[in-house]
Amino acid sequence: MTASTASVPVIPTRPASSSTARLRTTGLLMGVASALAFSSSGPFVKPLLEAGWSLGAALLVRMGVAGLILSPALVRAMVRQRGFLRRHYKLIVAFGLMPVLGCQLFFFSAMQRMPVAVALLIQYLAPVMLVAAVWVRTRKRPSALVLWGSAVAMLGLVLVVDISGASFDLLGTLLALAAAVCVCAYFVISERAGDDLPPLALAASGLLTGALAMGVLCLTGILPFQAPAVTVVLAGTAVPWWMPLLWVAAVATTLGYALGVMAVPRIGSRVASFVGLSEVLFALMFAWIFLAEVPAPIQFAGGALILVGVVLVRADASSTTAPKGTAATVPAAPAP
């Protein structure tokens, strides 16, 4: 048999659509798990702040410890890529100053001037802001599913946070809007992660950058630093200060950012931003369990509407395009 007629064994490959669907499913699960992790921060940090810890001290420990836990991923990326920091420093600095540091500072500053529910509502306008930004940039009207999903999700958010009787504060509103912009930056920058910029390396470098900036703010006296050895009460049990702080830093923040930056490239910034709304629902659950703050029935109804809105946005026909890290034929494995 000649070379021209020799049969070449065909190695079967898994259809691209199957691999794409699997990537999206894992991305959705990671997004929900990220929201679950993030949502536990508030109920654990709140007792510390009430017991005398300053916000600067709590955030510095939170970002610093999480950054150190994820630092092996950053070291590995620097070893594999010569000039890694020089190549990606703009995204790293932007991620550290906006999604990591800016979002928390702006939100907590807004919270001191207005009810927490109102600050949450404004901050979580981020998904709608992303839809509007794409609309303006591309001059292409979003599909009906996206518009309806946005409206339903925002209505559910209003019911969940319960803003009845809230007063208006201009500066607080501006600070909360700045936090919303930082949330948008989180999803947009995370979508840039991939083989060249591994998601975990982005999270680690961003957290360390944010911790460094917070350290400067505390050392210069711009933000107070107070970290007394106190005892706090969680779920009716008195625990030392380091237990809730360890959870917030090593679990909530580390897993929240790690899973979040891995989820966004798989499902896209728009879908990920709507999935992130589930953080509000999980926060209610943790506040119910650990702080005895029982949600009202209308808040459960709002939670159902948020889920409906997420499903509508996810079902949009335009979301069927292959996520970042996939090819048209045989998908490439995403960066770890």
QUIGIHU-V431010 format. One record per backbone hydrogen bond with DSSP energy under -1.0 kcal/mol. CO is the residue of the C=O (numbers start at 1). NH is the residue of the N-H. If there is no record, write none. Layout:
# QUIGIHU-V431010
co/nh
CO/NH
CO/NH
This chain:
# QUIGIHU-V431010
co/nh
15/19
16/20
17/21
18/22
19/23
20/24
21/25
22/26
23/27
24/28
25/29
26/30
27/31
28/32
29/33
30/34
31/35
32/36
33/37
34/38
35/39
38/41
41/45
42/46
45/49
46/50
47/51
48/53
49/52
54/58
55/59
56/60
57/61
58/62
59/63
60/64
61/65
62/66
63/67
64/68
65/69
66/70
70/73
71/75
72/76
73/77
74/78
75/79
76/80
77/81
81/84
83/87
84/88
85/89
88/92
89/93
90/94
91/95
92/96
93/97
94/98
95/100
96/101
97/102
98/103
101/105
102/106
103/107
104/108
105/109
106/110
107/111
108/112
110/113
110/114
115/119
116/120
117/121
118/122
119/123
120/124
122/125
123/126
125/129
126/130
127/131
128/132
129/133
130/134
131/135
132/136
133/137
134/138
135/139
143/147
144/148
145/149
146/150
147/151
148/152
149/153
150/154
151/155
152/156
153/157
154/158
155/159
156/160
157/161
158/162
163/166
169/173
170/174
171/175
172/176
173/177
174/178
175/179
176/180
177/181
178/182
179/183
180/184
181/185
182/186
183/187
184/188
185/189
186/190
187/191
189/192
190/193
197/194
198/202
199/203
200/204
201/205
202/206
203/207
204/208
205/209
206/210
207/211
208/212
209/213
210/214
211/215
212/216
213/217
214/218
215/219
216/220
217/222
217/223
226/54
228/230
230/241
232/239
234/237
237/234
239/232
240/243
241/245
242/246
243/247
244/248
245/249
246/250
247/251
247/252
248/253
249/254
251/255
252/256
253/257
254/258
255/259
256/260
257/261
258/262
259/263
260/264
263/267
264/268
265/324
268/272
269/273
270/274
271/275
272/276
274/277
275/278
276/279
277/280
278/282
279/283
280/284
281/285
282/286
283/287
284/288
285/289
286/290
287/291
287/293
290/235
296/299
296/300
297/301
298/302
299/303
300/304
301/305
302/306
303/307
304/308
305/309
306/310
307/311
308/312
309/313
310/314
311/315
313/316
316/319
317/320
323/326
